[in-house]
Amino acid sequence: IAEIAVPELLLESTSPYKTRRAMVLRGDGDIYLYLEDLVGPVPTTTSAVWISNFLPAPSAGDHEVPHGAPPRMGAGGTQFPGGCPDISPKAKIMWCEEGDAVALVDSEGVVAAIPGWAGRDDFYGYSRYARGRSALAWELGREARSALEAKIERSRAFWQWRLNAWDELRETGLAHLEQRLGPKEVAWPIGHGSFPEMVASTHRLAEQSIWVTATTGLSAQRMAGVEQYVEDPHLAGRIELAMARRVPGQEAAELLSSIAAIPFGRCTWLGEGHTVGGTVGAYPGFGADKAAVLLTSTPPDAADVARPDLSGLAQGSEPVTYLWVMVIDEHTFGVARGRDAHAALAHLETSGASWIQ
């Protein structure tokens, strides 16, 4: 049995959200780009794409791969069977805005890339030096290169702006809420105290015993995975959360904080009709029978108070959707999960529930 050579770490980078890690490793004749998920207790590889062969590529069947080592790209799968050009010492790892995709770039453009949808259906990423399509890498054709390089440029501009933009984002978001809801009574930092920064502010509706708590900062970055599941991702990629109550208190802010931490703490997304939770008694501040929360931009109306219109906030050309948080019981949760959110909302309206919790 051939021995496994310890791979050489050429580059390493963790995403600003701390949920993914990328590594460029030089192994037994080939170089790979790895993407790891850091959300769980132990890092797990979500995808690994072949970048290049720095030694002559083997012909079919003439190379024994050590157990546990990544496979070598065959001569038919590389544009340089005798050995690819060296990776530039100035090459860098670039993260997309969503944090679920990564690329290795140099002065000539994309060297290799792992999109957010890689790691399944025999697709693991693109390489500048790949020929055709294989389970190790797909060729970086003209269309893919153009799309990836445009995304990289957008991401580069985003990070240059975003990492120093919190004061601007906070001011803009709170000003929007005060215009729609009235002056804030209090604002709390939420999340886990790390990037991305977020706050929750509470506003009392004029001459009403209704307090609306809403987040600011969640929409400043696109959520991961939206483009894989939504037909128009630019309409669903940015959200904020809101909750209305007839009594003041911190319960709403605490609940919004826990929900707001999900997208960028787990590298996923939340959207219309999504549910969180499922355990009876998990929300004692909202009722002993409550088991989950339902997110919707169109909660049932209340008989006495009109729901405020929170639309109008945008990030660049992309609108921000405010999702109202409704705390629901186990039966409604089952309806939402078993059928759809529309059926759950219809049930809530029939039972007298409204946007005010």
N, C-alpha and C positions, 0 to 999 in steps of 0.2 A: 504494500500500500504506500502510495506516494505521500511524503510529508507535506503538511500545510505550511507554506511560508507565511510569516507574520506580515500582513499588509502594511504598507507605508501610508500614513495619513498625510495627504497633501494639503487639504483644505477642510475646514470645519466651520459651520455657522449655525446658530440657533435663531429661530424666527423671533421677531420682536414680541410676539404673543407667548413665547416660551412653550408652544405646543408641538413644534416640529424641529428636528435637527437634520441638517444636511452634511454629508461627508463625501469627500473625493478620496478614494483609496486606490493605491497602486498595488496590484496583486501579482499573480503568477502569469505575467505576460500581458495583462490587460488592466485598464483603469476603469473604475466604475464610480457613478454618482449614486449615493444612497440617500433615501429619505426615511427618517424614523419618526414614529409617533411617540411623544413624550407624555401623553395624557394619563396613561395607566401607570400602575406601580413599577412596571418594567418597560423600558423602551422596546418598541417593536418596529421592524422594518415594514413600511407600507409599500415601497417600491424601490427597485434598484435598476438603473439603466447603464448599459455598456457605453463607455465614452470612446475608447480607442484601444488599439493593440500597440504596445511599444516594442514587442518582439514579433518575428514573423508569425503569421496566423497559421494554425494547424489545418491540414487537410482533413476531410471527414474521416473520423475513426482512428487517427494516428496520434492522439494525445490523451493521456490518462489524467483526469482531473482528480486531485486529492479530495477525499471525502470532506464535505463542509466548505470547500472552496467554491467561489463563483465559477461558472463555466467559461471557457474561452470562446471567443467569437471565431467561427470558422472562416477560412479564406474567402468563401463566397459571400460573407456578410459584411466585409469591410472594404472600403474604397482603397485601402493601402495594405494589401496582404503582406508586404514586406516590412511594414511598420509605419504607423501614423506619425505625423509631425508631433513634436513635443508640445505639451500644454504650456502656454505662455506663463511665465512667473508673475505676470500682472493679471492673470485670470481671477475673477471674483465670483462668489456665490451671490445671486440676487434672489430676493423673496418677492413673490407677488403680494399685492395689497391684501388679499384674503388670507394669506399665510399658509395655504395648503399646497402651493406649487412653488417650484424652485428651478433656477437655471444657473448653469455655469457659463459665464460670458467673458469674452476678451475683446480686444480692440476691433476685431473683425465681426463681432456679433455673438450669436448663441453658439456655444460649443455643444452643450447637451442640456436637456430640459426634462423635468418630470412635472407634467400638468396635474391639476387636482383630480382628474378622473383616471390617472394611471394606477397600475397595480391590480388590474383585473382584465378579464377577457384577452389574455395574452398580450396586453399592451403595457409597457413599463416606462416608456419615454422615448425621446428623440435624441439622435446623435448626428453631429455634422459629418462624422466619418463612417456612418453605417451605410450599407448598400441594401436597398430593398427593405423588406419588413421581416423581422424575426422576433422570437420571444425575448431576445436580449436588448434589441433596440430597433426603432423604426428610422428609416432614412429621413433626414431633415429636408424635405422638398421645398419648393419655392413657396407654396401656399402656407405650409406650416411655419416656415421660417419667417415669412412676412407677418403672420398673426402673432407669433411668439415675440418677435422683436418689437412689434408695436406694444404688446402687453408689458414687456420689460421696460420700455421707455416710459409708459404710464406709471408703472410701479416705481421706477427710479424717481420720477417727479413727485409721486405721492409721498415717498419716504422722506425726501428732502424737505417737503412742506410739513408733513404730519408730526414728525418727532419733536417739532418746536411750536406746534399750533394750538396747544391746549387752551391758553388764555383766550385766543380768538374764538375757538369753538365753544367754550363755556359761555362767553359773553353773547355770542350770536344765538345759541340755543336757549339760554335763559330769557333773552330779550323777546324771542319768538313766543315763549310760553307766557310771559307777562302780558304780551299784546293780546293773546288769546284767552288767558285765564284771569288776569289781574296780577297784582304784585305778589311776589313770593313771600311767604311767612318764614320759611326756613329752607336751607339746602344742606344736604349731607353728602360727603364723598361715599361712593358705593363701589362694589366690586371687591377685589382683594388688595387694593392699594397699589396695584401694578398697572402696566400698560395693557390696554388703553384706559386712560383716565375717564371717569364718569362721575356724575353727581345725580342725586334725586332731589327735586325741589317740590315743596307743597304750596299750593295756591288755594285761597278760599274764594269761591265764586261770589261775585258781588251780591250782597243782601240775601245770601242763601247759606244755609247750614250744610254746605257741601264742600269738601276739601278734595282737590285733585292733586295727586302726586305723580310726577312724570320724570323720566330720565333725560339726561343730556350727555352726549358723548358716544353713545352706542352706535349711532349712525355715521360717525366720522370715518368709518372704514367699512368696506364691503364684507359681508359674511361669506364664509367658505361654503361651497357646495351648491349655492343658489343656481348657478348657471347649468348645473347638471340636472336639475329637477324642475325648473321654471321656464316657461316659454319666453317670457320677457324679463330676464334677470335684472335689468336696469330699473325695473319697477318694484322689485322685491328684495333687492340686496341691502337696503339700508332701513333700519327700523329704530324706533324708540318705544318705550313702554309707558303706559298711563294707567292709573287706577283712581276711582272715585269712591269716597266714603262719606257717611253722614256724621262721623265723629272724627276729631283730629287725633293724631297719634303717630307713632313710628312704625306701626305694623305694615302699612303700605310700603314705606321706603325699604324696610327690611325684606319684604317679599320681592319687590322689584330688584333689589340688589342681588338676591340669589338667582333670579331669572336672568338678569342682564349679564351675569358672569358666564352663562352657558355658551353663547356663540364663540367667543374668543378664548374661553377657558377650555373648550372641548373641540375647537376647530370644526364647528358645525354651524347650522343656521336655524333660525326660528321664523315662522311666518304665519299667515292667515290660517286659522283653524288648528294650529298645533296645540298639543296638550303637554303639560309637565306634571309629574307626580303620579299619583295613583294609590296612595296609602291613606285610608280613613284615619282621621285624627291628626294628620300632618300639619294642619293649618288651624290651630286652636283659637287664634285671634279672630277667625272668621266663622267659627261654628264647629262644634265637635264632629259633625257629620261630613265635613268637607274633606275631599280626597285628592283634588288636583286643581290645576288652573287651566283655563282655556283662553287662548289669545285670539282676538278678532278686532278688525277695524270697524265692524258694524254690529256692536252689541245691541240688545233690545232697548227700546226707548223707556224712559220713566214717565209716569203720568204727570208728575208735578214740575220736573226740571228738564229743559232741553239739553241734550248733550253738546258740549262745546266743540266747535270745528277746530281741530288742531292742524289742519293741512297748511301747506305753504312753505315749510322748511325744505331746503334742498342742499345737497352737497354736490357742487359742480352742476352738471345737467341732470342729476339723478334725484328724484323726489324721495323724501323721507316719509315712511308710513308709521303712524302712531298706532300701536296695537294695544287695545284695552284689555286689561287682565281681569278675568272673571273667575272667582273661586267656586268650584262646582263639587257636587256630591258624587258618590260612587256610581250611582245609576247614570247620571249625565255623562260621566267620564266613559262609562261603557258604551253609551250611545255614540259619543264622539269617536271612540276608537273602533267600534264595531261597524258603524255606518259611515257617517261623515260629520263634519262640523256644522253643516247646514241643519242637519237633523237635530243636533244638540242645541243649536241656537233656537230652533223652532220650539223645542221642548222647554227651554228656559223661558222663552217669551210666554208660552202657554201657562207655565207655572207661576208667572208673575215676577220673575227675575228681571233686572234691568242693568244698565251700565253702572249703576251705583251699588257698591257692595256693602 
